């Protein structure tokens, strides 16, 4: 493994010493509109990816295929087929699909045997039309915000099947499998002081953590640093994931990003409440007053620098528009592009003992008091 020396002298990007970074953010279930909390995570990840690329070889792994087998997704698909039959979803809006998802979450859960045909179809690359429709709509938001698209509509299966992943964990001494006596499968990290964590139910249903292990266990050994970006409410699971991946060799970094409260309350998308606050509505409101670049930069300034990594501040549309207005001023005052070395130095100063560039430090710098205008190349490389 390459030694992770970040402070001080940095090797030139065209040398063999260039660090390898795997960026693995949590995925969003394709069943609803993109809420402010979702936008915050997506923009945070995008700035980290684009700011780190000039300094390291970065792989952005974000596969919906990997996480379709969870009950949350398969159950939604089964519910729609059972209650709505052969519905054509091609003209459905995000709001309409989200309303169906809220109805599903309030309904009784389907038995495991009803989900098995869906799980088998997912392994062959099938996606329910309702999620295909949502992913198509999200792709439009990605283009509007100029987010890197890691393959929203692509079939990207994980490197290991469920059984192979469990076998790998067993070889590491980290699996407790009770299926032969009718029980569940657990991730066993008790020797590290962590509690048992169920991965697969007694009737064969994997959870999100099991899917993450299928994807990341085969990938992690090929990287110097693995960066996990996730909802701070899932910190216990990501502590477990960090421990497993660390055993495979890389340095593992956990970056928790807090949800965005609405009127002082953290609301799950399963309960609705996103009307006029989802990505499409927010983009329409901002683009009615400002040009595309100002909207892209302003969104990043607000959701990263203003809201910060925590969850203390409620969403405010007036502050969002103020950030877009500030972005327009920054863009009009942008100075000449620096040379390559200067750009890399400007990015590298927003790291600590890790390879990745901290989005909060970098974006907050743009909002701070400054004597010189931001470099156009920095804005274009990272924010636009």
C-alpha positions in Angstrom: 0.0 0.0 0.0 1.1 3.6 -0.7 2.0 5.6 2.4 -0.6 8.3 2.9 1.6 11.4 3.3 -0.7 14.4 2.8 1.0 17.4 4.5 4.1 18.9 3.1 5.5 17.7 -0.2 3.0 16.2 -2.5 4.0 14.0 -5.5 3.1 15.3 -8.9 -0.2 14.0 -10.2 1.5 12.4 -13.3 3.7 10.1 -11.1 3.1 6.5 -10.0 2.7 7.7 -6.4 -0.7 9.2 -7.1 -3.1 8.0 -4.3 -6.1 5.9 -5.1 -9.3 7.0 -3.4 -12.7 5.2 -3.4 -15.6 7.5 -2.8 -18.6 5.6 -1.7 -21.6 7.7 -0.7 -24.9 6.3 0.6 -27.5 5.8 -2.1 -31.0 7.2 -2.1 -33.9 4.8 -2.7 -35.4 5.7 -6.1 -38.9 6.1 -4.9 -39.5 9.8 -4.1 -38.4 13.4 -4.9 -34.9 14.6 -3.9 -35.4 16.4 -0.6 -33.1 19.1 0.9 -31.4 16.3 2.9 -30.8 14.4 -0.3 -29.5 17.5 -2.1 -27.1 18.2 0.8 -25.5 14.8 0.5 -25.3 14.8 -3.3 -23.7 18.3 -3.4 -21.3 17.4 -0.6 -20.2 14.3 -2.5 -19.9 16.1 -5.8 -17.6 18.8 -4.5 -15.5 16.2 -2.7 -15.1 14.2 -5.9 -14.3 17.1 -8.1 -11.9 18.8 -5.7 -10.0 15.6 -5.0 -9.6 14.5 -8.6 -6.7 16.9 -9.4 -4.8 15.4 -6.4 -5.6 11.7 -6.6 -7.1 9.0 -8.7 -10.7 8.9 -7.5 -13.3 6.3 -8.2 -16.9 7.4 -7.4 -18.9 4.3 -6.7 -22.7 4.8 -6.5 -24.7 1.9 -7.7 -28.5 1.7 -7.3 -28.2 -1.9 -8.6 -26.4 -2.9 -5.5 -29.1 -1.7 -3.1 -32.3 -2.6 -5.0 -32.4 -6.0 -3.1 -33.3 -4.2 0.1 -36.8 -4.7 1.4 -37.4 -0.9 1.2 -37.1 -1.0 -2.6 -38.5 -4.5 -3.4 -41.4 -4.0 -1.1 -42.3 -0.8 -2.9 -42.2 -2.5 -6.2 -44.3 -5.5 -5.0 -46.8 -3.2 -3.4 -47.3 -1.2 -6.6 -47.8 -4.3 -8.7 -50.2 -5.8 -6.2 -52.3 -2.7 -5.8 -52.0 -0.9 -9.1 -51.4 -3.7 -11.6 -49.8 -2.9 -14.9 -49.6 0.9 -14.5 -47.7 3.0 -17.0 -45.4 5.3 -15.0 -43.8 7.2 -17.8 -45.8 10.4 -17.3 -45.7 10.3 -13.5 -44.2 13.2 -11.6 -41.8 12.9 -8.6 -44.6 14.1 -6.3 -47.0 11.5 -7.6 -44.5 8.7 -7.1 -43.6 10.0 -3.7 -47.2 9.9 -2.7 -47.4 6.3 -3.7 -44.3 5.6 -1.6 -45.8 7.3 1.5 -48.9 5.0 1.0 -46.6 2.0 0.8 -44.7 2.8 3.9 -48.0 3.0 5.9 -49.2 -0.3 4.6 -48.6 -3.8 6.0 -45.3 -5.4 4.9 -45.4 -8.1 2.3 -44.1 -11.6 3.2 -40.5 -12.5 2.1 -41.7 -15.0 -0.5 -43.6 -12.3 -2.3 -40.3 -10.3 -2.8 -38.1 -13.2 -4.0 -39.1 -13.0 -7.7 -38.2 -9.3 -7.6 -34.8 -10.0 -5.9 -34.0 -12.6 -8.6 -35.0 -10.2 -11.4 -32.7 -7.5 -9.9 -29.7 -9.8 -10.1 -30.4 -10.1 -13.8 -30.5 -6.3 -14.3 -34.2 -5.6 -14.1 -35.5 -2.4 -12.6 -39.2 -1.6 -11.9 -40.6 1.0 -14.3 -41.5 3.3 -11.3 -37.9 3.5 -10.3 -36.7 3.9 -13.9 -39.0 6.9 -14.1 -37.6 8.4 -10.9 -34.0 7.9 -12.0 -34.8 9.6 -15.3 -36.2 12.6 -13.5 -33.2 12.7 -11.1 -30.8 12.6 -14.1 -32.4 15.8 -15.3 -31.6 17.4 -11.9 -28.1 16.1 -12.1 -27.6 17.8 -15.4 -29.2 21.1 -14.1 -26.8 21.1 -11.2 -23.9 19.7 -13.2 -23.5 16.8 -10.7 -21.2 14.0 -11.8 -23.5 11.1 -12.9 -22.0 7.9 -11.5 -24.4 5.8 -13.6 -27.9 6.4 -12.3 -29.5 4.4 -15.1 -26.8 1.8 -15.6 -26.8 -1.8 -14.4 -23.8 -1.9 -12.0 -23.9 -5.2 -10.0 -21.7 -5.6 -6.9 -18.6 -7.6 -7.2 -19.9 -10.4 -4.8 -23.1 -12.3 -4.5 -24.6 -12.4 -1.1 -23.3 -15.9 -0.3 -19.8 -15.0 -1.5 -19.8 -11.9 0.7 -20.9 -13.9 3.7 -18.1 -16.5 2.9 -15.6 -13.7 2.8 -16.8 -12.4 6.2 -16.6 -15.9 7.6 -13.0 -16.1 6.5 -12.3 -12.9 8.3 -13.9 -14.3 11.5 -16.7 -11.7 11.2 -19.8 -13.7 10.4 -22.2 -15.5 12.7 -24.6 -17.6 10.5 -27.6 -19.2 12.1 -29.5 -20.1 9.0 -28.9 -23.8 9.5 -31.1 -23.6 12.6 -33.7 -21.2 11.1 -32.1 -18.0 12.4 -30.6 -14.9 10.8 -27.0 -14.0 9.8 -25.1 -11.5 11.9 -22.0 -9.4 11.3 -19.9 -10.3 14.3 -17.4 -7.6 15.4 -17.8 -8.2 19.1 -14.1 -8.7 19.5 -13.7 -5.0 18.5 -16.3 -3.9 21.1 -19.1 -3.5 18.6 -22.5 -5.2 18.9 -23.8 -8.0 16.7 -25.5 -6.5 13.6 -28.1 -8.5 11.7 -27.3 -8.7 8.0 -29.9 -11.2 6.7 -33.2 -12.1 8.2 -34.2 -15.7 9.0 -36.3 -15.7 5.8 -33.4 -14.5 3.6 -33.9 -10.7 3.3 -30.6 -8.7 3.2 -30.5 -5.2 4.7 -28.6 -2.1 3.5 -25.4 -3.1 5.3 -25.3 -6.5 3.7 -25.7 -4.9 0.3 -22.9 -2.4 1.1 -20.6 -5.3 2.0 -21.3 -7.1 -1.2 -20.1 -4.0 -3.1 -17.3 -2.6 -1.0 -15.5 -5.8 0.3 -14.2 -6.7 -3.2 -13.3 -3.1 -4.1 -11.6 -1.9 -0.9 -8.3 -3.7 -1.2 -7.5 -1.9 -4.5 -7.5 1.6 -2.8 -5.3 3.6 -0.5 -8.2 5.4 1.0 -12.0 4.6 1.2 -14.3 7.5 2.0 -17.8 6.7 3.3 -20.3 9.5 3.1 -23.5 8.8 4.9 -26.5 10.0 6.9 -25.3 10.7 10.4 -28.3 8.8 11.8 -26.7 5.6 10.4 -23.4 6.1 12.2 -23.6 2.7 14.1 -23.8 0.8 10.8 -21.0 2.8 9.3 -18.7 2.1 12.3 -19.2 -1.6 11.5 -18.5 -1.1 7.8 -15.4 0.9 8.6 -14.1 -1.9 10.8 -14.6 -4.5 8.1 -13.0 -2.5 5.3 -10.0 -1.5 7.4 -9.3 -5.2 7.9 -8.9 -5.4 4.1 -6.0 -2.8 4.0 -7.1 0.7 3.1 -7.4 3.7 5.3 -11.1 4.2 5.9 -12.6 7.6 6.5 -16.2 8.1 7.7 -17.8 11.4 6.7 -21.2 11.9 8.4 -23.5 14.5 6.8 -26.6 15.6 8.9 -30.0 15.8 7.5 -31.7 19.2 6.9 -34.5 20.0 9.3 -37.7 21.4 8.0 -39.2 24.0 10.4 -37.1 22.6 13.1 -37.9 18.9 12.6 -36.0 16.1 10.9 -38.5 14.4 8.7 -38.1 11.1 6.9 -39.2 11.1 3.2 -41.4 8.1 4.0 -43.8 10.6 5.7 -43.9 13.1 2.8 -43.7 16.9 3.5 -41.4 17.6 0.5 -44.0 19.7 -1.5 -42.3 22.8 -3.0 -39.1 21.8 -1.3 -37.7 19.1 -3.6 -34.9 19.5 -6.1 -37.2 20.3 -9.1 -39.1 23.0 -7.2 -36.0 24.6 -5.7 -34.2 24.7 -9.1 -37.2 26.2 -10.8 -37.4 29.0 -8.2 -33.7 29.8 -8.4 -33.5 29.7 -12.2 -36.4 32.1 -12.5 -34.1 34.8 -11.1 -30.5 33.8 -11.8 -28.5 32.1 -14.5 -27.4 28.5 -14.5 -23.9 28.9 -13.2 -25.1 31.1 -10.3 -27.7 28.5 -9.3 -25.1 25.7 -9.4 -22.6 27.6 -7.3 -25.2 29.1 -5.0 -26.7 25.6 -4.2 -23.3 24.4 -3.2 -22.6 27.4 -1.1 -25.9 27.0 0.8 -26.1 23.2 1.3 -22.4 22.8 2.2 -21.0 26.0 3.7 -24.1 27.5 5.2 -25.8 24.4 6.5 -22.5 22.7 7.4 -22.0 19.0 8.3 -24.5 19.1 11.2 -28.3 19.3 11.4 -28.8 22.4 13.5 -30.2 24.8 10.9 -33.6 24.4 9.3 -34.0 24.8 5.6 -34.6 28.5 4.5 -35.5 29.3 0.9 -34.6 32.9 1.5 -31.0 32.0 2.5 -30.7 29.7 -0.4 -31.6 32.5 -2.8 -29.2 34.9 -1.0 -26.4 32.3 -1.6 -27.4 32.2 -5.3 -27.1 36.0 -5.4 -23.7 35.8 -3.7 -22.6 33.2 -6.2 -23.5 35.6 -9.1 -21.3 38.2 -7.5 -18.4 35.8 -7.0 -18.7 34.6 -10.6 -18.6 38.2 -12.0 -15.5 39.0 -9.9 -13.7 35.8 -10.6 -10.0 36.3 -11.3 -7.8 34.7 -14.0 -7.2 30.9 -13.8 -4.1 29.9 -11.8 -1.5 27.6 -13.2 -1.8 23.9 -12.4 0.5 23.8 -9.4 -1.3 26.8 -7.8 -4.7 25.2 -8.3 -3.5 22.0 -6.7 -2.0 23.9 -3.7 -5.3 25.8 -3.2 -7.2 22.5 -3.1 -4.6 20.6 -1.0 -4.8 23.2 1.9 -8.3 22.0 2.6 -7.2 18.5 3.6 -5.9 17.3 7.0 -4.4 13.8 7.4 -6.6 12.4 4.6 -6.3 12.4 0.8 -9.8 13.7 0.1 -10.5 17.4 0.0 -13.0 18.6 2.7 -16.0 20.1 1.0 -17.0 22.2 4.0 -13.5 23.8 4.4 -13.2 24.5 0.7 -16.7 25.9 0.2 -16.7 27.9 3.4 -13.5 29.6 2.1 -15.4 31.1 -0.7 -17.8 32.8 1.7 -15.1 34.1 4.0 -13.6 37.6 3.9 -11.1 37.7 1.1 -8.9 40.3 -0.5 -8.6 38.5 -3.9 -11.4 37.2 -6.2 -11.8 33.4 -6.5 -10.0 31.9 -9.4 -12.2 31.1 -12.4 -10.4 27.8 -12.8 -11.2 26.8 -9.2 -14.8 27.6 -9.6 -15.1 25.8 -13.0 -13.1 22.7 -11.8 -15.0 22.2 -8.5 -18.3 24.1 -8.4 -19.7 24.5 -11.9 
